[in-house]
Amino acid sequence: TQITITQKKSDKYPTRTGVLTFDFVNTFEAESCWQDLTDTGKVVLPKNLYYKDANGKLQPLKGTNINIGGFGLVPLFLRGDKVQIESGYKYNNVTGREILDTAIIFEGYISKVHSKTPVELELEDSMWLCKQTPVDTKTFTASDTLEDILQYLIGKVNDMHKTSFTTNALTKTNFGEFQVGSETVAQVLHRLRKQ
């Protein structure tokens, strides 16, 4: 198992640019279901764990100068930090050569930090960004397609979070008049799904 956490810098913490790699966890979970708009996950890390910083140097997770959750010193974990969980097996093939067979089982963002012992991080996929992105009031006409609406929403997410999400507009689906505003991109997607 390898957990990679990329810190997100902010106006308050401009030095949060580290990449933390953990090759051990207490537990981890990843849940994906086509019925839900959001894939979720959870990582539980013991506080007496070491992490490798961007230079490969081991740093103690527990200590007087390490801030887990966001009070005072620069925090190690914050909402919005990018997370990747990779897991798999190590085995010897028929020639005796050691093989490491892994896959990425979750990519997303920290949605909640519980700085108790052990440290628990709640995770959400890229839908977390959609939940943070407000939508301006706009009315789409009957001539606008569902793909036009989706491109508008994804454009809002890309502008706010400096991402490069795209829509795959292979078809043109008439949707009818549709109004958005005073809600997040995720809320609009939820309404679109219902309608």
C-alpha positions in Angstrom: 0.0 0.0 0.0 1.2 3.5 -0.8 -0.7 6.6 0.2 0.5 9.9 -1.5 -0.8 13.2 -0.2 0.0 16.4 -2.1 -0.4 19.4 0.1 -2.4 22.3 -1.3 -0.9 25.8 -0.6 -3.2 28.6 0.3 -3.0 32.3 1.1 -2.8 31.4 4.8 -0.2 28.6 4.3 1.8 29.5 1.2 4.6 27.0 2.2 2.3 23.9 2.0 3.8 22.4 -1.1 5.0 19.1 0.2 4.3 15.6 -1.2 3.9 13.1 1.7 4.3 9.4 1.0 3.2 6.6 3.4 3.9 3.0 2.6 2.0 1.8 5.7 -1.4 2.6 7.1 -3.5 1.4 10.0 -6.5 0.9 7.6 -7.9 2.4 4.4 -11.2 2.2 2.6 -12.3 3.1 -0.9 -15.9 3.0 -2.0 -17.2 3.5 -5.6 -20.7 3.0 -6.7 -22.4 4.1 -10.0 -25.5 5.1 -8.0 -23.6 7.7 -6.0 -22.2 10.9 -7.5 -19.2 10.8 -5.1 -16.7 8.1 -4.5 -15.5 8.1 -0.9 -12.6 6.8 1.1 -10.9 6.8 4.4 -7.3 6.6 5.6 -6.3 5.9 9.2 -2.7 6.7 10.1 -1.2 6.1 13.6 0.4 9.2 15.1 3.7 7.4 15.8 4.3 7.0 12.1 7.1 8.5 9.9 6.5 10.0 6.5 8.9 10.6 3.6 9.0 14.2 2.5 9.5 15.3 -1.1 13.3 14.7 -0.7 12.8 11.1 0.5 13.8 12.1 4.1 11.9 10.4 6.9 10.0 12.8 9.2 8.2 11.9 12.4 4.5 12.4 12.1 4.2 12.8 15.9 6.2 15.6 17.5 6.0 19.0 19.0 6.5 20.8 15.7 3.9 18.8 13.7 0.4 20.2 13.4 -2.0 17.5 12.3 -5.3 19.4 11.8 -4.9 23.1 11.3 -4.4 25.1 14.5 -1.4 27.4 14.9 1.6 26.0 13.0 1.4 24.9 9.3 -0.8 21.8 9.3 0.4 18.5 7.8 -3.1 17.7 6.5 -5.9 20.1 5.3 -9.2 19.8 3.5 -8.4 20.0 -0.2 -5.1 18.2 -0.1 -4.9 15.7 -3.0 -4.8 12.0 -2.1 -3.9 8.9 -4.1 -4.2 5.3 -2.7 -2.3 2.6 -4.5 -2.4 -1.0 -3.4 -1.5 -4.4 -4.6 0.6 -7.5 -4.0 4.3 -8.4 -4.0 5.1 -11.9 -5.2 7.7 -14.0 -6.9 7.1 -15.2 -10.4 8.0 -18.6 -11.8 11.7 -17.5 -12.3 11.9 -16.3 -8.7 11.9 -12.6 -9.7 10.0 -10.4 -7.2 7.0 -8.7 -8.9 5.1 -5.7 -7.5 1.6 -5.6 -8.9 -0.3 -2.5 -7.8 -3.2 -0.4 -9.0 -4.5 3.0 -8.1 -7.7 2.3 -6.2 -8.6 5.9 -5.2 -7.8 9.4 -6.3 -9.4 12.4 -4.7 -9.2 15.0 -1.9 -9.3 15.2 1.9 -12.8 16.3 2.8 -12.3 16.0 6.6 -9.4 15.7 9.0 -9.9 14.0 12.4 -6.8 14.8 14.4 -7.4 12.3 17.2 -5.3 9.2 17.8 -5.1 7.6 15.3 -5.3 10.3 12.6 -8.2 9.8 10.3 -8.7 11.4 6.9 -12.0 11.3 5.1 -11.8 11.4 1.3 -13.9 12.2 -1.7 -13.1 12.0 -5.4 -13.2 15.0 -7.7 -16.8 15.6 -6.9 -15.4 17.3 -3.8 -14.3 20.1 -6.0 -17.8 20.4 -7.5 -19.2 20.7 -4.0 -16.9 23.7 -3.4 -17.7 25.5 -6.6 -20.7 28.0 -6.6 -22.7 28.5 -9.8 -23.9 32.0 -10.9 -27.6 32.4 -11.8 -28.1 31.5 -15.5 -31.0 30.2 -17.5 -30.4 27.8 -20.3 -32.9 27.9 -23.2 -34.7 25.0 -24.8 -32.1 25.2 -27.7 -29.2 24.6 -25.2 -28.3 20.9 -24.9 -27.4 18.9 -21.8 -23.8 19.0 -23.1 -23.9 22.8 -23.1 -25.0 22.8 -19.5 -22.3 20.3 -18.5 -19.6 22.3 -20.3 -20.7 25.4 -18.4 -20.5 23.6 -15.1 -17.2 22.0 -15.7 -15.8 25.3 -16.9 -16.7 26.8 -13.5 -14.8 24.0 -11.7 -11.8 24.4 -14.0 -11.7 28.2 -13.5 -12.0 28.0 -9.7 -9.6 25.1 -9.0 -7.2 25.3 -11.9 -8.1 21.9 -13.2 -8.5 20.6 -16.7 -11.7 18.5 -16.6 -13.5 17.9 -19.9 -16.8 16.7 -21.1 -17.2 14.0 -23.8 -19.9 15.5 -26.0 -20.4 12.7 -28.6 -24.1 13.4 -28.7 -26.4 16.3 -28.5 -29.2 15.8 -26.0 -32.1 18.3 -25.9 -32.9 19.0 -22.3 -35.3 22.0 -22.3 -35.2 25.2 -20.3 -33.1 24.8 -17.2 -32.1 27.4 -14.6 -29.1 27.3 -12.2 -27.9 29.6 -9.5 -27.5 30.0 -5.7 -26.1 26.4 -5.5 -22.9 24.4 -6.1 -22.0 22.5 -9.2 -22.6 19.2 -7.3 -26.1 20.3 -6.4 -26.8 21.2 -10.1 -25.5 17.8 -11.2 -27.7 16.1 -8.6 -30.8 18.0 -10.0 -29.8 17.1 -13.6 -29.6 13.5 -12.6 -33.0 13.5 -11.0 -34.6 15.3 -14.0 
